[in-house]
Amino acid sequence: MTTAAQTLAQFATSLQYESIPGDVIERAKACVIDTVGACTYGSTLPWSKIVIGYAEQYGKGGQSTILGTGRKVHAPMAALANGALAHAFEMDCLVQPSAGVHPGASLTAPGLAIAQEVGATGKEFLTAVVAGGEVMHRIGDASKQSTEHIGFHAPGVTGAFGGAVIAGRLLKLTPDEMTMALGIAGSLGSGLLEFSKSGGGMVKRLHLGRAAESGVLAATLAKGGFSGPATVLEGKFGYMNVFCHEGDAARLTAGLGEAWKMLTLTFKRYACHITSHVPVTAALELKEKHKINGDDIAAIIIEGSEKMFSHHNILEPSDMTMAQYSAPFNVALSFYRNPRDPDSFSEESRNDAKIRALCRNVKVMVRKDAVKNNPLASRVIVKLKDGREYTLDLPHFPGMPQQPLNHDQLREKFTTITKSVLGDKADALFERLSAIETVSNMREAV
């Protein structure tokens, strides 16, 4: 009997660049561009510098770039660093409807590390991105959103599988070796959500770094003949029965090569958790239309998903990670700052007395008229001190598949978040990444 891992491995190792639709290739390139931008900004942050220091200490002598620094280390350490940098400030891409995956951090970080180590071409790299994305999405989707309900940070688990596939593809694993890589990856994924309840949020950034590093480890060991269980996904003590609760194993392999999951990529506009993006967009629209200042507001009600209520209803964030995870804080900040600028999400803002006071006056509720297949849909009600009340109900935000960013909008985000590091070089890097399929050796790409 063929297992799910064997089916996924066969798909991942046999996928050809020429068989991938053009719009899927473009989404894969956008994923890479967005992630390089997020890593570059992420490289400037205090917690990132700790990870970079570790990677440099133990990874010297390699060919793989730590983004934002220009420094070269061995592939496992580059994957660790870049995975953490991508997720360092809530700016890396994900998918909608959610599948508990972060394609940018989980694919670009390990993929770029191995591509530079082996000198892969841009086309080989993009093919591996798509292969990893299609497999990882299905593994995440099969959980039916249950992984985080039982306390795991989902992309810390799914990312190891995605990283194993993209690294394995670039290492030219056979189908049997790729199956083993997935089997190994199943024992490497991890990440607990406790940071969202009691602080210590730096560790959240590490989850994606460890997932990327684990992908490189799993693929490299499999290349050398190391084994893992072929039943890693659906077995008695496999992914579906340990990391999930009431999942759907049929989703693990559904539509391979036909329904392209890379088209569900979603790009963030604000440096905060994805559950806040629709409410923040609504807040900005109300703020502009009605000329509202934060000082004018008596109270705010956000009607959103059950997850927003259970995981993101944080009225007193104790560190920056919890602030970015808090829907009340992010909406309150939007009435005093520009959330499109990641620098707005700072300790100064977190400690701003006015923002904190408004945050305490935000009430999160589970909306009774939930939008089918779109838990991000939110309703924001703003009550002013003079008695006026304004309501805005939005299903999407710019960056979701229903409102995708165009090339110019992607460039705007890239240059905004990389300017402090790259300066005038940002445009040249953006153009080079936009034509990455023409690159003959990925060591020349970044």
Secondary structure by P-SEA (a helix, b strand, c coil): cccaaaaaaaaaaacccccccaaaaaaaaaaaaaaaaaaaaacccaaaaaaaaaaaacccccccccccccccccaaaaaaaaaaaaacccccccccccccccccccccaaaaaaaaaacccaaaaaaaaaaaaaaaaaaaaaaccccccccccaaaaaaaaaaaaaaaaaacccaaaaaaaaaaaaaccccccccccccccccccaaaaaaaaaaaaaaaaaaaccccccccccccccaaaaacccccccccccccccccccccbbbbcccccccaaaaaaaaaaaaaaaccccccccbbbbbbcccccccccccccccaaaaaacaaaaaaaaacccccccccccccccccaaaaaaaaabbbbccccccccccccbbbbbbccccbbbbbbbccccccccccccaaaaaaaaaaacccccccaaaaaaaaaaaccccccccccc
